[in-house]
């Protein structure tokens, strides 16, 4: 178990380093933030002074070493727009994002898993076809399209709900539904596939041949074994909570981390963008690490290296 955990931790740390490096290089090759923040018609002396103040005139490798060293000291830099700490700017937006993503996660799990299980247990029935039709529709429609459709229906046509903002709990209903329905559709499809695969296994047929009631066989054998691949999807959804909110927060003018990322990218606010990307990467890596550990609990073969380091 110790070797299993060590390999997963090493892979998680390597992933974070690669994400930080990739984000650092791409952001600095995508344009000069001094020209955007100072404007192109600013005096050359002012632009040069701005670059010196923020260390942008140093070689790329020197900037990278300075940034990487600062990360280990807990310093993710300051915003180039107002000089505030990037950590504090991002931290202020996290509660707003969690107010959307956590309820949306409950919708995904609460709708997706039961719908997938029900569809699998009633394969080829009208209920199965209806669930899969809705799942395909929810999976293929982009979140911004779904969000705009909900705004047109419930905000513009019916006038039941506000179209954007964060003034009250009613403003969160449409973005939460937008985030939750797409994930529920994905989870329903994967849960159905996992259940159908398990239901066709020899041990299910053996249990039924021994006289085990269908409901008992499903509860004792099908559901626990189908949970293993389903855990992967749920872990991915948990890891992508912040990343998945970017589009929805922009559509509904929700002041969360996703909207802050869009503004920071447009303004080339390097420290803020890097802090958000590091937060998203750390969330996804942590979720994947937890999933790997759950695999070790659900399937002891993994702890013994039956599947290598995959």
Phi and psi in degrees as a GROMACS rama.xvg file:
@    title "Ramachandran Plot"
@    xaxis  label "Phi"
@    yaxis  label "Psi"
@TYPE xy
-65.0594  -41.6877  UNK-2
-65.7545  -39.9543  UNK-3
-58.9536  -46.78  UNK-4
-68.0053  -39.759  UNK-5
-63.033  -42.5328  UNK-6
-63.0752  -41.3095  UNK-7
-66.8903  -41.0229  UNK-8
-65.1363  -41.5391  UNK-9
-62.7528  -41.7258  UNK-10
-66.1086  -37.4117  UNK-11
-65.0387  -44.3338  UNK-12
-64.39  -41.3371  UNK-13
-62.1976  -39.766  UNK-14
-62.552  -43.3874  UNK-15
-62.4495  -41.961  UNK-16
-62.6745  -42.9184  UNK-17
-65.4509  -40.1305  UNK-18
-65.0421  -45.0168  UNK-19
-60.9449  -43.8892  UNK-20
-64.6958  -46.2427  UNK-21
-61.3815  -46.2322  UNK-22
-63.648  -41.5686  UNK-23
-61.2617  -47.9127  UNK-24
-68.4775  -46.84  UNK-25
-64.0341  -41.1098  UNK-26
-63.7402  -37.0319  UNK-27
-81.3567  -20.0933  UNK-28
-89.8264  -9.28701  UNK-29
-84.9999  -9.3681  UNK-30
154.429  163.915  UNK-31
-91.276  113.062  UNK-32
-64.1594  -24.2279  UNK-33
-63.475  -40.382  UNK-34
-68.3611  -33.5425  UNK-35
-77.272  -43.0314  UNK-36
-75.9702  -40.6449  UNK-37
-85.2204  -16.6386  UNK-38
79.7219  148.213  UNK-39
-67.2703  -24.1555  UNK-40
-92.8854  10.8786  UNK-41
-70.4146  152.702  UNK-42
-57.9523  140.689  UNK-43
-55.8779  -33.7976  UNK-44
-65.1667  -38.2104  UNK-45
-68.1682  -40.5166  UNK-46
-64.8206  -42.1058  UNK-47
-64.3529  -38.9064  UNK-48
-66.0477  -37.8563  UNK-49
-63.1787  -44.4273  UNK-50
-63.0667  -40.7589  UNK-51
-65.5879  -40.2076  UNK-52
-63.6306  -34.9078  UNK-53
-101.2  7.75962  UNK-54
70.7834  21.0095  UNK-55
-80.0817  -12.2878  UNK-56
-89.3219  -3.53434  UNK-57
-77.2707  158.814  UNK-58
-58.2313  153.029  UNK-59
-59.8703  -39.677  UNK-60
-65.6894  -35.1119  UNK-61
-69.1858  -39.6959  UNK-62
-62.6212  -39.48  UNK-63
-66.6594  -45.3741  UNK-64
-62.4891  -40.53  UNK-65
-64.5273  -42.0928  UNK-66
-67.9326  -42.8487  UNK-67
-66.4855  -37.3497  UNK-68
-65.7196  -39.9544  UNK-69
-65.8489  -32.9451  UNK-70
-59.6782  -43.2038  UNK-71
-68.9552  -16.142  UNK-72
-95.9436  5.13771  UNK-73
79.6995  14.0263  UNK-74
-107.954  111.187  UNK-75
-99.4513  11.8244  UNK-76
91.2473  177.245  UNK-77
-117.301  155.452  UNK-78
-67.6845  135.893  UNK-79
-75.3317  -14.2208  UNK-80
-82.9793  -44.6813  UNK-81
-130.744  1.73522  UNK-82
79.3155  0.439505  UNK-83
-77.1188  159.652  UNK-84
-64.5274  135.407  UNK-85
-63.513  -34.8923  UNK-86
-63.4426  -42.9642  UNK-87
-68.6987  -37.8193  UNK-88
-62.8848  -44.6442  UNK-89
-69.8617  -41.0547  UNK-90
-60.4975  -33.556  UNK-91
-66.0836  -27.7932  UNK-92
-92.022  -15.9192  UNK-93
-60.9432  -44.6969  UNK-94
-57.5729  -38.4739  UNK-95
-65.4041  -40.5826  UNK-96
-67.4417  -41.8462  UNK-97
-64.4883  -29.9724  UNK-98
-63.3541  -23.5004  UNK-99
-94.3763  -46.6513  UNK-100
-74.3285  -34.795  UNK-101
-67.6358  -50.1597  UNK-102
-60.8355  -36.1319  UNK-103
-63.4885  -36.2208  UNK-104
-64.4663  -40.0586  UNK-105
-64.5823  -35.7175  UNK-106
-65.4204  -44.0851  UNK-107
-58.1586  -49.3183  UNK-108
-72.6142  -43.8556  UNK-109
-67.369  -29.0648  UNK-110
-96.1814  -44.5745  UNK-111
-66.7359  -50.0809  UNK-112
-66.6054  -50.188  UNK-113
-60.6256  -38.4036  UNK-114
-65.1568  -41.0331  UNK-115
-66.198  -42.1359  UNK-116
-64.3536  -44.7239  UNK-117
-62.6623  -42.5915  UNK-118
-63.3494  -39.0197  UNK-119
-68.2316  -39.3536  UNK-120
-72.5605  -17.1967  UNK-121
-121.853  49.2825  UNK-122
-58.6134  137.95  UNK-123
67.9319  10.482  UNK-124
-87.9095  172.011  UNK-125
-64.5814  -32.8915  UNK-126
-66.0438  -40.6424  UNK-127
-61.1805  -46.227  UNK-128
-64.9421  -38.2401  UNK-129
-65.9686  -44.098  UNK-130
-62.7992  -44.3701  UNK-131
-69.3996  -33.0266  UNK-132
-63.8499  -46.2164  UNK-133
-65.7029  -36.8076  UNK-134
-65.9141  -43.1645  UNK-135
-63.9092  -41.9194  UNK-136
-62.6926  -45.1241  UNK-137
-67.347  -29.9625  UNK-138
-75.6574  -35.6265  UNK-139
-88.709  -26.3379  UNK-140
-76.882  121.854  UNK-141
-61.6096  153.091  UNK-142
-64.1941  -35.4208  UNK-143
-70.2912  -32.6396  UNK-144
-68.1724  -45.6688  UNK-145
-60.7635  -42.1316  UNK-146
-61.9622  -44.0968  UNK-147
-65.1823  -38.1535  UNK-148
-62.4361  -42.7234  UNK-149
-65.4557  -37.6512  UNK-150
-63.8189  -46.8153  UNK-151
-60.2022  -39.1438  UNK-152
-78.0034  -56.1628  UNK-153
-88.9054  -23.3784  UNK-154
-99.9062  -45.2724  UNK-155
-85.9234  -53.3317  UNK-156
-75.4509  -52.4705  UNK-157
-89.4803  -28.3304  UNK-158
69.8049  23.183  UNK-159
-79.8025  -34.7884  UNK-160
-131.119  153.133  UNK-161
-71.3848  154.43  UNK-162
-88.3451  -14.0901  UNK-163
-176.132  174.141  UNK-164
99.6011  -174.428  UNK-165
-141.536  31.9003  UNK-166
-71.4333  -32.5799  UNK-167
-149.591  177.46  UNK-168
-65.3046  -25.1371  UNK-169
-65.3182  -27.3447  UNK-170
-69.9311  -18.3737  UNK-171
-89.0677  -11.7298  UNK-172
-63.4417  -52.4346  UNK-173
-64.4806  -46.5279  UNK-174
-63.7994  -34.7703  UNK-175
-65.1886  -43.8088  UNK-176
-63.4964  -41.3173  UNK-177
-60.2108  -44.9475  UNK-178
-68.9261  -36.8472  UNK-179
-77.2123  -38.232  UNK-180
-66.4693  -43.2725  UNK-181
-61.6732  -43.7969  UNK-182
-67.4672  -36.1341  UNK-183
-63.5894  -37.5808  UNK-184
-64.301  -44.5544  UNK-185
-62.417  -45.1453  UNK-186
-66.5337  -35.7935  UNK-187
-63.7713  -42.2494  UNK-188
-64.3326  -46.1073  UNK-189
-69.7285  -37.8072  UNK-190
-65.0842  -42.1113  UNK-191
-61.0887  -45.9992  UNK-192
-61.7366  -42.8572  UNK-193
-64.4866  -41.3404  UNK-194
-65.799  -42.8036  UNK-195
-63.0736  -37.6497  UNK-196
-65.4435  -41.8968  UNK-197
-69.6548  -40.3048  UNK-198
-62.7207  -23.3635  UNK-199
-91.9784  3.94999  UNK-200
-76.1101  152.553  UNK-201
-58.9938  -35.0988  UNK-202
-67.4956  -25.6258  UNK-203
-70.0377  -43.7197  UNK-204
-64.7975  -37.4856  UNK-205
-64.8225  -42.5768  UNK-206
-62.4569  -42.4141  UNK-207
-67.6264  -37.0199  UNK-208
-65.9043  -28.0035  UNK-209
-81.4091  0.0181723  UNK-210
94.3831  8.90589  UNK-211
-68.4184  128.261  UNK-212
-57.6538  149.129  UNK-213
-57.7512  -45.4219  UNK-214
-62.9865  -38.8742  UNK-215
-68.1984  -41.5363  UNK-216
-63.6161  -38.9838  UNK-217
-66.2067  -44.2968  UNK-218
-69.6336  -39.4479  UNK-219
-86.9567  -30.8736  UNK-220
-116.173  -48.9571  UNK-221
-69.8858  -52.0474  UNK-222
-63.098  -46.6033  UNK-223
-62.0404  -39.002  UNK-224
-74.6298  -34.0682  UNK-225
-71.3776  -18.4742  UNK-226
-68.7598  -24.4786  UNK-227
-63.1557  -54.5191  UNK-228
-69.2899  -28.1908  UNK-229
-66.7943  -34.2697  UNK-230
-59.3174  -35.3581  UNK-231
-61.0328  -45.9092  UNK-232
-67.0698  -42.4239  UNK-233
-63.5931  -41.4009  UNK-234
-62.503  -40.777  UNK-235
-63.387  -39.8063  UNK-236
-65.1727  -41.5146  UNK-237
-63.4577  -41.4637  UNK-238
-67.3469  -28.4414  UNK-239
-99.3253  17.5543  UNK-240
-58.861  -48.3106  UNK-241
-69.5748  -43.0949  UNK-242
-65.0156  -37.3971  UNK-243
-71.1956  -14.5218  UNK-244
-86.5144  -6.81631  UNK-245
-59.2872  -54.0008  UNK-246
-67.0785  -45.755  UNK-247
-64.7193  -40.8735  UNK-248
-65.014  -33.5593  UNK-249
-70.0318  -40.512  UNK-250
-64.1361  -41.5413  UNK-251
-100.776  11.9721  UNK-252
52.1093  44.1103  UNK-253
-92.4333  124.097  UNK-254
-79.171  65.832  UNK-255
-111.754  -167.345  UNK-256
-65.2208  -37.9387  UNK-257
-61.2814  -44.7577  UNK-258
-67.9777  -37.5861  UNK-259
-60.6306  -38.1583  UNK-260
-63.4495  -42.8386  UNK-261
-61.2987  -44.668  UNK-262
-66.802  -41.1989  UNK-263
-66.5545  -39.0866  UNK-264
-64.711  -42.861  UNK-265
-63.0781  -32.5167  UNK-266
-94.8506  2.14053  UNK-267
54.7896  39.2436  UNK-268
-81.329  87.1353  UNK-269
-57.8239  -48.2034  UNK-270
-62.7606  -40.1594  UNK-271
-68.18  -44.4242  UNK-272
-61.4598  -45.4055  UNK-273
-64.2686  -38.2863  UNK-274
-64.947  -41.3365  UNK-275
-68.0159  -44.4154  UNK-276
-62.7643  -38.1662  UNK-277
-65.7311  -39.1435  UNK-278
-64.2225  -44.4723  UNK-279
-62.9556  -45.1543  UNK-280
-63.0927  -42.2239  UNK-281
-64.6814  -37.631  UNK-282
-64.5903  -45.4005  UNK-283
-67.5395  -41.2077  UNK-284
-64.9481  -42.0295  UNK-285
-63.2167  -43.3761  UNK-286
-62.4059  -43.3619  UNK-287
-65.2039  -35.769  UNK-288
-65.6129  -41.8606  UNK-289
-63.4466  -40.5165  UNK-290
-61.6953  -42.9493  UNK-291
-60.3924  -40.8238  UNK-292
-66.7684  -38.2636  UNK-293
-65.0374  -35.7844  UNK-294
-58.3453  -42.3989  UNK-295
-62.6747  -30.0709  UNK-296
-79.0087  -44.1993  UNK-297
-74.0299  -33.167  UNK-298
-129.227  95.2992  UNK-299
-58.9507  -20.6431  UNK-300
-60.3059  -30.8424  UNK-301
-67.7744  -36.3412  UNK-302
-64.9335  -26.9879  UNK-303
-94.7191  7.83504  UNK-304
81.1328  23.033  UNK-305
-64.4852  -26.5582  UNK-306
-117.025  22.8311  UNK-307
65.3595  -135.777  UNK-308
-106.839  16.0764  UNK-309
